Structure formats: structure tokens, C-alpha cells
Amino acid sequence: MNNTYFITGIGTGIGKTIVSAILTQKLQADYWKPIQSGDLDQSDSLSVQHLISNTKTIIHPEQYRLSRPLSPHLSARLDGIEINVNAFKVPETNNHLIIEGAGGLMVPINEKELLLDLIPVLKAKVIIVSQNYLGSINHTLLTLEVLKSRNIQVEGIIFNGEANPESESYIANYTGIPILGNIPKLASLDQQAIAEAGQFIQL
């Protein structure tokens, strides 16, 4: 059975794209970034394409390519575009699909809707990328709480970077959400490292 996973994070810059690449390679899944806001010449889709080494994955084109590295709602407005949640169409595939979000769940994509509102439309299970830093327990629990409030299915949590068994154990015990893996800081970011990092994820 093929699965669709939506990759979100507890904050910005915690490694959603790296984790997405590792999952894409491990599962030989397809990859899709619905909204790319800025950095169009160095997009997350291009990064994943360069980091994976299997021949099965298809990188599906973004539905919205916004020119400025801003919140999607503002970048879209400046580009003269309105993002409509109900206009999103999940790429047709007979493969697993990794969908990478743009920022965290509460990122606005238009004047009334958040990235959170898009997930049910995509019919995806959520994988949360977390990282251990002062305040990360709070950020992780808040992320899980808002998903719970919307009855959105969470597949599990992946911790990226330096381990903190105390924090990770607390989050797992408090929420009952499975820990899918702990990815250590990678010495390099290349195809071999991404392929080898798949061993740290149980999925």
C-alpha cells in the first residue's frame, strides 16, 4: 500500500528538506513541494533531486512558485496570485509520496487560511520534524496539539540533529506519538550520506 506523508516542522531551519530527502530516498518515493516561496533557482525540489540517488523517484513540479522568500500569503499577494486551498491537486502517482510543507503549520497561505488547512485537502498523514533546543518540547507539543484539534493523523516524529533522550522521552510519553527516528548531524550532505541516513528511520 502506498502512503502520502506531509512533512512539517516545529520551526524554521530545522531540516525538513533534509529529512524529506532521506525519506524520499529510503522509500524511493515521489516528492512534491506544493508551495515554494523564494529561492526558485535553489528550490527545495532541486535540493532533493540532487540529494537522492534512486531512479524510481519522480520530483513533481510545485503548484505555486512564488518569487520572494516571504510568508506564502504575502509573497503570493506581491506576485499578484491568490493561493486557494481547494485548488491544490495532489500529483497522480502509483508510488509513495513525500509532500514537504512551507514552514510550520500556522504559516498563512492566504488571508484566511493556514498551511494547516491544506493537509486535510491533500489527504496526507503528518510526519513532524523536531530538533532538540531550549523550548523545543513546547514547540513540539504545540504542533501536536493543533494537529490533534483538527483530527489530523500523525504518523510520528523524527528528531533531526543532536539527541536529547530526556526531551525525546518526555515528548513520546506525554503524547503517545511514535518516534520514527533520530537522525544525527550529518558530516556531509551528499547522495551517499542521505542514503545511509535512512537506517536511522523506522518507517
One Martini backbone bead per residue (centre of mass of N, CA, C, O) as a GRO file, in nm:
protein
  203
    1MET     BB    1   0.095   0.036   0.023
    2ASN     BB    2   0.048   0.366  -0.038
    3ASN     BB    3   0.183   0.675   0.087
    4THR     BB    4   0.102   0.998   0.239
    5TYR     BB    5   0.337   1.255   0.334
    6PHE     BB    6   0.356   1.522   0.566
    7ILE     BB    7   0.611   1.764   0.607
    8THR     BB    8   0.683   1.901   0.920
    9GLY     BB    9   0.759   2.166   1.157
   10ILE     BB   10   0.849   2.346   1.460
   11GLY     BB   11   1.021   2.516   1.246
   12THR     BB   12   1.284   2.694   1.122
   13GLY     BB   13   1.568   2.525   1.018
   14ILE     BB   14   1.541   2.184   1.098
   15GLY     BB   15   1.523   1.980   0.824
   16LYS     BB   16   1.294   1.906   0.617
   17THR     BB   17   1.453   1.855   0.351
   18ILE     BB   18   1.641   1.636   0.453
   19VAL     BB   19   1.422   1.442   0.550
   20SER     BB   20   1.279   1.423   0.279
   21ALA     BB   21   1.519   1.297   0.130
   22ILE     BB   22   1.549   1.046   0.306
   23LEU     BB   23   1.262   0.936   0.258
   24THR     BB   24   1.269   0.929  -0.048
   25GLN     BB   25   1.504   0.729  -0.063
   26LYS     BB   26   1.408   0.498   0.122
   27LEU     BB   27   1.116   0.470  -0.045
   28GLN     BB   28   1.122   0.566  -0.337
   29ALA     BB   29   0.974   0.829  -0.360
   30ASP     BB   30   0.788   1.081  -0.415
   31TYR     BB   31   0.800   1.446  -0.477
   32TRP     BB   32   0.641   1.743  -0.307
   33LYS     BB   33   0.619   2.106  -0.344
   34PRO     BB   34   0.359   2.312  -0.346
   35ILE     BB   35   0.530   2.555  -0.196
   36GLN     BB   36   0.745   2.810  -0.329
   37SER     BB   37   0.927   3.065  -0.139
   38GLY     BB   38   1.158   3.132  -0.308
   39ASP     BB   39   1.448   3.018  -0.437
   40LEU     BB   40   1.408   2.902  -0.742
   41ASP     BB   41   1.720   2.822  -0.809
   42GLN     BB   42   1.712   2.682  -0.488
   43SER     BB   43   1.520   2.462  -0.441
   44ASP     BB   44   1.391   2.196  -0.276
   45SER     BB   45   1.356   2.017  -0.523
   46LEU     BB   46   1.652   2.039  -0.616
   47SER     BB   47   1.781   1.932  -0.360
   48VAL     BB   48   1.653   1.652  -0.364
   49GLN     BB   49   1.749   1.568  -0.644
   50HIS     BB   50   2.062   1.583  -0.558
   51LEU     BB   51   2.035   1.373  -0.297
   52ILE     BB   52   1.934   1.154  -0.471
   53SER     BB   53   1.980   0.798  -0.626
   54ASN     BB   54   1.733   0.703  -0.739
   55THR     BB   55   1.512   0.595  -1.028
   56LYS     BB   56   1.200   0.628  -0.919
   57THR     BB   57   1.181   0.909  -0.859
   58ILE     BB   58   0.950   1.185  -0.861
   59ILE     BB   59   0.958   1.530  -0.933
   60HIS     BB   60   0.720   1.745  -0.862
   61PRO     BB   61   0.579   2.023  -0.941
   62GLU     BB   62   0.499   2.310  -0.838
   63GLN     BB   63   0.212   2.500  -0.793
   64TYR     BB   64   0.377   2.728  -0.632
   65ARG     BB   65   0.587   3.006  -0.753
   66LEU     BB   66   0.750   3.225  -0.548
   67SER     BB   67   0.970   3.505  -0.553
   68ARG     BB   68   0.958   3.543  -0.237
   69PRO     BB   69   1.108   3.511   0.097
   70LEU     BB   70   0.806   3.462   0.221
   71SER     BB   71   0.519   3.447   0.314
   72PRO     BB   72   0.291   3.313   0.108
   73HIS     BB   73   0.072   3.536   0.125
   74LEU     BB   74   0.269   3.772   0.049
   75SER     BB   75   0.409   3.665  -0.200
   76ALA     BB   76   0.150   3.626  -0.363
   77ARG     BB   77   0.049   3.916  -0.357
   78LEU     BB   78   0.305   4.040  -0.498
   79ASP     BB   79   0.246   3.836  -0.755
   80GLY     BB   80  -0.074   3.827  -0.807
   81ILE     BB   81  -0.168   3.590  -0.607
   82GLU     BB   82  -0.406   3.329  -0.513
   83ILE     BB   83  -0.436   3.102  -0.267
   84ASN     BB   84  -0.612   2.785  -0.300
   85VAL     BB   85  -0.685   2.513  -0.129
   86ASN     BB   86  -0.896   2.375  -0.345
   87ALA     BB   87  -0.670   2.381  -0.593
   88PHE     BB   88  -0.529   2.142  -0.506
   89LYS     BB   89  -0.322   1.882  -0.669
   90VAL     BB   90  -0.242   1.575  -0.645
   91PRO     BB   91  -0.025   1.383  -0.766
   92GLU     BB   92  -0.006   1.131  -0.982
   93THR     BB   93   0.051   0.803  -0.827
   94ASN     BB   94   0.209   0.465  -0.755
   95ASN     BB   95   0.346   0.602  -0.510
   96HIS     BB   96   0.496   0.729  -0.284
   97LEU     BB   97   0.446   1.048  -0.093
   98ILE     BB   98   0.634   1.346  -0.049
   99ILE     BB   99   0.535   1.629   0.146
  100GLU     BB  100   0.644   1.964   0.159
  101GLY     BB  101   0.635   2.214   0.352
  102ALA     BB  102   0.593   2.570   0.449
  103GLY     BB  103   0.695   2.549   0.720
  104GLY     BB  104   0.464   2.570   0.942
  105LEU     BB  105   0.130   2.529   1.025
  106MET     BB  106   0.082   2.865   1.079
  107VAL     BB  107   0.116   2.937   0.791
  108PRO     BB  108   0.019   3.164   0.566
  109ILE     BB  109  -0.158   3.145   0.235
  110ASN     BB  110  -0.376   3.349   0.322
  111GLU     BB  111  -0.608   3.554   0.482
  112LYS     BB  112  -0.761   3.265   0.613
  113GLU     BB  113  -0.527   3.050   0.561
  114LEU     BB  114  -0.343   2.762   0.640
  115LEU     BB  115  -0.142   2.501   0.613
  116LEU     BB  116  -0.327   2.326   0.790
  117ASP     BB  117  -0.573   2.338   0.577
  118LEU     BB  118  -0.430   2.153   0.354
  119ILE     BB  119  -0.397   1.859   0.458
  120PRO     BB  120  -0.687   1.739   0.416
  121VAL     BB  121  -0.687   1.783   0.107
  122LEU     BB  122  -0.431   1.576   0.070
  123LYS     BB  123  -0.453   1.317   0.242
  124ALA     BB  124  -0.236   1.324   0.486
  125LYS     BB  125   0.025   1.219   0.674
  126VAL     BB  126   0.207   1.318   0.955
  127ILE     BB  127   0.543   1.446   0.979
  128ILE     BB  128   0.758   1.542   1.240
  129VAL     BB  129   1.007   1.785   1.273
  130SER     BB  130   1.257   1.777   1.516
  131GLN     BB  131   1.444   1.960   1.777
  132ASN     BB  132   1.704   2.016   2.009
  133TYR     BB  133   1.601   2.279   2.227
  134LEU     BB  134   1.524   2.549   2.388
  135GLY     BB  135   1.168   2.487   2.356
  136SER     BB  136   1.096   2.218   2.192
  137ILE     BB  137   0.875   2.094   2.357
  138ASN     BB  138   0.669   2.313   2.317
  139HIS     BB  139   0.667   2.311   2.002
  140THR     BB  140   0.587   2.013   1.972
  141LEU     BB  141   0.323   2.014   2.140
  142LEU     BB  142   0.178   2.234   1.978
  143THR     BB  143   0.176   2.087   1.709
  144LEU     BB  144   0.016   1.840   1.812
  145GLU     BB  145  -0.233   1.990   1.921
  146VAL     BB  146  -0.333   2.113   1.649
  147LEU     BB  147  -0.373   1.840   1.509
  148LYS     BB  148  -0.573   1.722   1.712
  149SER     BB  149  -0.794   1.951   1.678
  150ARG     BB  150  -0.822   1.839   1.355
  151ASN     BB  151  -0.792   1.530   1.316
  152ILE     BB  152  -0.489   1.468   1.241
  153GLN     BB  153  -0.278   1.243   1.124
  154VAL     BB  154   0.001   1.095   1.302
  155GLU     BB  155   0.281   0.906   1.243
  156GLY     BB  156   0.530   1.098   1.353
  157ILE     BB  157   0.865   1.145   1.481
  158ILE     BB  158   1.158   1.338   1.384
  159PHE     BB  159   1.486   1.364   1.483
  160ASN     BB  160   1.715   1.642   1.425
  161GLY     BB  161   2.016   1.584   1.552
  162GLU     BB  162   2.085   1.629   1.854
  163ALA     BB  163   2.049   1.443   2.121
  164ASN     BB  164   1.761   1.409   2.377
  165PRO     BB  165   1.634   1.178   2.573
  166GLU     BB  166   1.459   1.341   2.770
  167SER     BB  167   1.284   1.497   2.569
  168GLU     BB  168   1.191   1.257   2.393
  169SER     BB  169   1.057   1.096   2.620
  170TYR     BB  170   0.849   1.304   2.702
  171ILE     BB  171   0.702   1.333   2.432
  172ALA     BB  172   0.623   1.034   2.403
  173ASN     BB  173   0.470   1.002   2.677
  174TYR     BB  174   0.266   1.241   2.650
  175THR     BB  175   0.149   1.164   2.346
  176GLY     BB  176   0.201   0.868   2.200
  177ILE     BB  177   0.398   0.927   1.979
  178PRO     BB  178   0.594   0.812   1.749
  179ILE     BB  179   0.933   0.737   1.705
  180LEU     BB  180   1.099   0.717   1.390
  181GLY     BB  181   1.367   0.896   1.461
  182ASN     BB  182   1.736   0.963   1.462
  183ILE     BB  183   1.919   1.224   1.319
  184PRO     BB  184   2.219   1.293   1.278
  185LYS     BB  185   2.466   1.485   1.219
  186LEU     BB  186   2.588   1.543   0.911
  187ALA     BB  187   2.898   1.555   0.761
  188SER     BB  188   2.731   1.537   0.490
  189LEU     BB  189   2.569   1.652   0.169
  190ASP     BB  190   2.492   1.360   0.009
  191GLN     BB  191   2.395   1.076  -0.135
  192GLN     BB  192   2.528   0.884   0.068
  193ALA     BB  193   2.428   1.013   0.333
  194ILE     BB  194   2.125   0.992   0.270
  195ALA     BB  195   2.114   0.684   0.235
  196GLU     BB  196   2.236   0.610   0.520
  197ALA     BB  197   2.015   0.766   0.698
  198GLY     BB  198   1.776   0.561   0.669
  199GLN     BB  199   1.856   0.378   0.923
  200PHE     BB  200   1.722   0.597   1.139
  201ILE     BB  201   1.446   0.498   1.009
  202GLN     BB  202   1.108   0.388   1.099
  203LEU     BB  203   0.899   0.304   0.792
   0.00000   0.00000   0.00000
